[in-house]
Amino acid sequence: MNLLSAAYGTGARLRRQWYARHPDRVRRLGRPVISVGNLTVGGSGKTPLVAAIATLLRDAGERPVILSRGYGRSDRRANVTVASDGTRVIEPVSRTGDEPQMLARQLPGIPIVVGADRFAAGQLAESRFDCTVFLLDDGFQHVQLARTVDLLAVSVGDLDDRVLPMGRLRESLKAASAADAVVVDGTREEARRIASQLGVCHAYTVVRSYDKARSVQPFGGPLEMAGDRAVAVAGIARPQRFFAALKTQRWDVVREVCFRDHHWFSSADLARVAALARESRADVILTTEKDAVRMVELPVDGPPFGYLPMRVSIEPPQFETWLRSRLEKWGRGSFFEDTVTGK
């Protein structure tokens, strides 16, 4: 298995080096591209980071478009799918995948375009939405598309991980030096240490916050319940983070139910969870927002189904100034002017 990990890591390294030696094979969109990616398979918090940066861009007067691969979507008939045009969610989760669907429901005013070929998705967005900047969700390994800013989401545990299949790393840690900045789920001291170890000059941290629980059906509506006894359900890469968050939010978690990451829930799954909730005398069934978009079209029974919205911000505030300076190198001087200068 060590040989398999070495072979996998070598293949990833050679692929990255090939594109570095052949810049003419790297495709370029007509707007700057901010890539948010990671080194591991799942569970690094890339998508909440994308949402945070997209919101920051939108509020600064930019017209961002998010480009997503749409991992796990069950209906792939269209090469490029517009999940949201910024005014409404257009396609169901089966055609978008769960993360684009979640972003489409979270982010009014921001189009979401899905496709494995992010260049084709970007070209469609340029012609249809008059965008000023792209956000590439899960883009660190998508080296065939040029980017203006490369952000790498990292956790402390990544430094002790191994390359697939022995571990969760998609590439060796040496690949991190290609990033412009790391965004660390940890303290400022940990962020600086990780950036130094990975050979990256700039380090920022993620601050998580949680909103009041909301209803799965109707999605985002008020959640009515009799008490705080909860059955927790998660089909994500690192479910323990979610379970711990519920407890810190003072939910009385009486049962924890795990499914694999990106699991497509069935009616039978939800019926089983509802039965566990009744058996446990739970007042509510709580899940993640990403899981909720895969449940929204299914019949539910028993205790109310809700989800816990999670948002992130990037600290310190100088992140905005740094991002502006990187984008200005692309030739745009107005970005964040009002935010940074207070004008």
N, C-alpha and C positions, 0 to 999 in steps of 0.2 A: 504493500500500500504506500510505503514511502516513495517507491519508484513512480507510482502513479501520480502522487502529488508533485514530484519533481518534474514529471513529464507535462502535467497540466500547467504548472507554473512557467516552464520553459516555453510552452506554446503561447501563453498569454504575453510573455515578454517579447518573443520574436514578432508577434503580431503588432504590438505597440511600436517596436523598433522599425518594422517595415514601413508603417505609415509615416514615422518620423523621417525616414530616408527618402520617401516618395511624397513630398508635400503636394505634388500635382494631382495625386489621387485622393486628396482630402477635399471634400466638397464644402462650399461656402455659401451661406445664405446672405441675403442682402441687408440683414439687420444683425446687431450684436447678439451673441448667444451666451447666456449664463448657464453653465452645466452644474447640476447638483448630483453627486454620485457617492459611491462608497467602494470599499474593497471587499465587503462580505456579501454573502447571500442572505438578503432579507434582514429586517429588524433593526435597521440603523437610523430610522427616523428621517429618511430623505424626503418623503412626500410632505410631512408637516413643514419642513424647511422650505420646500418649493412654495407651499401655500403662504408662508410668512413673507418670503421675498416677493412673491407676486403681489401680495397686498401692499407691501411697502412701495413697489413700483407704481401700482395703480393709484395709490393715494398721493404720489408725487407728480401725477399728471401724465405718466407714461401709459402706453397701450400694450401691455404684455400679452403674450400668448404662450401657453404651456404646451410643450410637445412631449407626449408620453408614449412609451412602447405599448402600453395596454396589456401587461403581462397577465396571463391567465384567462383572458376573455374566451368564451366558448363559441362565439360566432365571429369568424374571421373572413367572412365573404368579401368585405371591403378592405382594400389595401390601406386606405386612409379614411378615418371616421371622425367626424366632428361631434365630440361628446356634448359640447356646449358652444353656442355662438356668443356667449356673454350675457344674453338676455334670458335664455331658458335652456334647460337640459333637453337635448334633442334625442339621444339614443339611450336604450336601456343598458343595464350593467352587463348583460351578456355580450354586447357589441363593443363595449368600452373597456371592460375590466374594472375591478373594484376601486383602484386608486384614482384613475381618471374620473370615475363616477362620483367618488367622494369629493374631489376637487371641484367638479362641475356644480355640485350642490352647495359647496361652501362659498364659492367665489363669484358673486355677481359682478358682471362687467369684465370678466376675463375669459376669453375663449379657450377651450381645451381641445386639442387635436391629437388623435391617436393613430399610431402606425409604427410598425417595426422600422420602416424607412423614414427616419426623422427628417431627412432632407426633403423628401417628397411631401411630408406633412408640413414642413416649414414653407415650402413653395406655395402650397395651397393657402396657408395662413397669410402669407404676404399678399396674395392676390385678392383674398376675400375680406380680410379684417384690417388692413392698413395698420399693422402692428409696428411698434417702434423697438421692441426687444423681445427675445425669445428666452424661455426658461426650459431647459432640457432636463426632464425628470429621469433620474437613474442614467446619467450620461457619461460617467467617468470612463467606462470601457467602450463607449461609442466613439472611438477615435477617428472614424471615417468622416465625421462632421467637425469642422473647425469651430472652436469656441473662443470667446473673448475672455471669459472668466471661468476657471475650473475650481469649484468648491468640493471638498471631500469631507463627508460626514464620517466621523471616527468615534469609537468608544475606547475606553481604557482596555477592555478585554481583547480588542483587535490585535494589540501588540503581542499577545501570547498565543494567537491563533495560528493555524497552519493552512496551507493551500489545499483546496479540494483534491481528492475526496476525503483526506484525513481530517480536514478542518472546514472552515466556512469561508476562507479567503478565495476570491476570484483571481487575484494576482498576488504576487509577493509584496511584502511591505515596501520594497524598493521602488515600486511603481508610484507610491504616494508622492515622491519628489516632483512629479509632473503637475501636482496641484498648485494653485496660486495661494490657497488658504485651506486650513482644516477648521471644521466646526465640530467641537467636541461636546459630547454628552458627559459633562464633568465640571470640575472646578477650573478657575482660571489658571491655577498652578499646574493642574493636570494637562490643560490645553497647551500651555507653553512647553511642558516637558515632552508631550507627544509630538508637537510640531518640530521641536529640535531633533528628536529621535528619528523622525521621518524625513528630515531635510526640507521642511516647508517653512517659509519665512513668517507667515502670518497665521495667528490662531485666534479663534473666537469660540464662545460657548453658547449652548442652548439653554434657555430657561423655559420650562414647561408650565402651563397653567391649564386648569380644567373648568369648563363651564358647567352649568346646571344640567343634569341629565334630561334628555329629550326623548320623545316617543319615536319608535321605529315606524309605526303606522298610526296616523299619517306622519310621514318622515319629517322630523324637526318640530313636531307639535309639542304641546305641553304634556308632561308625563304625570298622570294621576295615579297615586298609590296610597296604600293605607299605612305603610311603615317603611323601615329601612333594611329589612331582611332581604338579602339578594342572592340569587344564583348568578354567578358570573360565567359568561361564555365567551371564548376567544378562539378564532381561527387565524392567528397571526404567528409570526416567526418566534417572538419572545413573549408568550402569554403572561409570564410571571410579572412583567412590568405593568401590565394592565391590572392584574389582580392586586398588586401592591398599591397601585394608584387608587383603586376603589377603597382600600382600607384607609389610606391617608385622607381620603375624602369622607371618612367616617361612615361608610357603608358597612353593614354587618353581613359579610360574605359567608354564607352557610354551605355553599357548594361551589366548586370550580370545575368547569367542563372545558376540555381542550379539543380542538380539531386542528388538522394540519393547516399550514399557511395557505391562504387563498382558497380554502375549501368552499365548494359550491354547496350551500345548504339545501336540503330537501325538506319537504313537508314532514317526512318521518323524523328528520333530525330535530325539527322544532317541536314536534309532538313529544318526542322523548325528553327534551329539555323542559317542556311545560310539565310533564309528569314528574320529573325530578323536583321541580319547583313546588308543586302541590304536595309532594311527599315531604319536602323540607319545610313546609309552611312558609314559603318565601312570599314576600309582598311584591317582588318585582324580579324580572330577569334583565340583567344588564350585559351589554356587549360593547365592542369598540365601534367607532363610526365606520371604519372600513368594513367590518363584518356586517353592520346594519344595512349597508347598501346592497349586500347580497341576500338579505332577508326581506327587503321591502315589498317584494311582489309575491311573497308566500303567505298562505293563510296561517294565522297565529291564534292560539287559544290559551286559556288559563290566565295566569298573572300577566300584568302588562309587560310588554317588551320595550326596553329603552336602551339608549346608548349614551356613553359619556364623551362629549366633545372634548378634544385635546388640542390646544394651540401652543405654538412655540414663538419665542422671540430670540433674537441674536444679540449677544452682549460682547463687548461694551457698545454703546451707541456709535462709537467711531467706525463701526462696521459700515455704516451708510457712507461716510466720507471716503473710506477705502474703496468701496464698490464704485462710487462716482469716479474716483481717480482711474480705476481700471477701465471703465467704460469710456472715459474721455480719450483714452489712447486709441479707441476705435474711431475717434473723430467727432464725438458728440460732447458739447460743452454745457448743455442746459440741464443735464440730469441731476436731480436732487438740489438744484440751486435754491429753491425756496426752503426746502427742509434744512439744509445745512447752514445757510446764511441767515435764515429767519426773515428773508424779504417777502 
